[in-house]
Amino acid sequence: MERKNEALKFAMKLLGLRKRSVFEIENRLQKKGYQRDIIEEVLEDLDRYKYTNDEDFAESYINDRMNFRPCGRFLIKKELKEKGVAENIIERKTTELISEEKEISSAQKLAQKKMKTTRDKTDKNKATQKVRSYLQTKGYSFDIISQAVENEIE
């Protein structure tokens, strides 16, 4: 019982720092050396008291990512999958929260920023290719990149 309370306290501390997926909490408890049955009890308690919810986590994660460290839908999906969020939740929340306009807008802002720091400003093709590559690493689709770069060049 004491070990369970200790594990619950640790999980609550983690959740106090930031929202986390159930998978993340489970992994942290495992790394800390707690036994499987204790981990399951803690996860049940957290769920019962509504401290964990992967839908809320995904929504919060997507909003934070789009507002503070913008990136494309592909990268967000990849990151949420790595955090153990179910595929159906990822699909639903990204569709719900990331409109094409919002994605194009964030890609344009990043493209503008990258264009300012690109050394090959005299060679427009090289500069454009660098921006395209950069946006691709940020998880934007080819269509979004094309629209953002096209709008930036005009």
C-alpha positions in Angstrom: 0.0 0.0 0.0 2.8 2.4 0.9 4.5 1.6 -2.4 1.3 2.4 -4.3 0.9 5.7 -2.5 4.5 6.5 -3.4 3.9 5.6 -7.1 0.7 7.7 -7.1 2.5 10.7 -5.6 5.2 10.3 -8.3 2.6 10.2 -11.0 0.8 13.2 -9.6 4.1 15.1 -9.5 4.6 14.3 -13.2 1.1 15.5 -14.1 1.7 18.7 -12.1 4.6 19.6 -14.4 2.6 19.1 -17.6 -0.2 17.0 -19.1 1.0 13.5 -20.1 -0.4 10.6 -21.9 -1.3 7.4 -20.0 1.6 5.7 -21.9 4.1 8.3 -20.7 3.0 7.9 -17.1 3.2 4.1 -17.4 6.7 4.3 -18.8 7.9 6.7 -16.2 6.5 4.4 -13.4 8.2 1.4 -15.0 11.5 3.2 -15.2 11.2 4.1 -11.6 10.9 0.4 -10.8 7.3 0.0 -9.8 5.7 -3.4 -10.2 3.1 -4.0 -12.9 0.2 -4.4 -10.5 1.0 -1.2 -8.7 1.3 0.7 -12.0 -2.1 -0.6 -13.1 -3.7 0.4 -9.8 -2.2 3.9 -10.1 -3.3 4.3 -13.7 -6.9 3.2 -12.7 -6.9 5.7 -9.9 -5.7 8.5 -12.2 -8.4 7.6 -14.7 -11.1 7.3 -12.1 -10.3 10.8 -10.8 -10.0 12.2 -14.3 -6.3 13.1 -14.0 -5.5 11.3 -17.3 -7.3 11.5 -20.5 -5.5 10.9 -23.8 -8.1 13.0 -25.7 -7.5 16.0 -23.5 -3.8 15.4 -23.7 -3.8 15.3 -27.5 -5.9 18.4 -27.7 -3.6 20.3 -25.3 -0.5 19.0 -27.1 -1.7 20.0 -30.5 -2.7 23.5 -29.4 0.6 24.0 -27.6 2.6 22.8 -30.5 0.7 25.0 -33.0 1.0 28.1 -30.8 4.5 27.8 -29.4 6.6 25.6 -31.7 4.6 25.5 -35.0 5.0 22.4 -37.2 2.9 20.4 -39.6 0.3 17.8 -39.1 2.6 14.9 -40.0 5.1 15.8 -37.3 2.4 16.3 -34.7 0.9 12.9 -35.5 4.3 11.3 -35.2 5.0 12.9 -31.9 1.6 11.9 -30.5 2.0 8.3 -31.7 5.4 8.2 -29.9 3.6 9.4 -26.7 1.3 6.4 -27.0 -1.9 8.2 -28.0 -4.3 5.9 -30.0 -4.4 6.4 -33.8 -8.2 7.2 -33.8 -7.7 9.9 -31.2 -4.8 11.4 -33.2 -6.8 11.4 -36.4 -9.9 12.9 -34.8 -8.0 15.7 -32.9 -5.7 16.7 -35.7 -8.6 16.9 -38.1 -10.6 18.9 -35.5 -7.9 21.3 -34.5 -5.6 21.8 -37.5 -7.4 23.5 -40.4 -5.6 23.7 -43.7 -5.6 27.5 -43.4 -4.0 27.3 -39.9 -1.4 25.0 -41.3 -0.6 27.1 -44.3 -0.4 30.2 -42.1 2.1 28.6 -39.7 4.1 27.3 -42.6 4.2 30.8 -44.2 5.5 32.3 -40.9 8.2 29.7 -40.7 9.1 30.2 -44.4 9.4 34.0 -43.9 11.6 33.4 -40.9 13.8 30.9 -42.8 14.1 33.2 -45.9 15.5 35.9 -43.7 18.2 33.7 -42.3 19.1 32.0 -45.6 22.5 33.0 -47.0 21.6 32.2 -50.7 19.2 35.2 -51.0 20.7 36.1 -54.4 20.0 32.7 -55.8 16.2 32.5 -55.4 16.0 28.8 -56.4 18.5 27.7 -53.8 16.8 29.8 -51.1 13.4 28.4 -52.1 14.8 24.8 -51.9 16.3 25.4 -48.5 12.9 26.7 -47.2 11.1 23.8 -48.8 13.5 21.3 -47.1 13.2 23.1 -43.8 9.4 23.0 -43.9 9.5 19.3 -44.8 11.5 18.6 -41.7 8.9 20.5 -39.7 6.2 18.0 -40.8 4.4 19.9 -43.5 2.9 18.1 -46.5 4.0 18.9 -50.1 0.8 20.8 -50.8 1.1 23.0 -47.7 4.8 23.7 -48.5 4.0 24.6 -52.1 1.3 27.0 -51.0 3.3 28.6 -48.3 6.4 29.0 -50.5 4.3 30.3 -53.4 2.7 32.9 -51.2 6.1 33.9 -49.7 7.7 34.4 -53.1 4.9 36.6 -54.4 
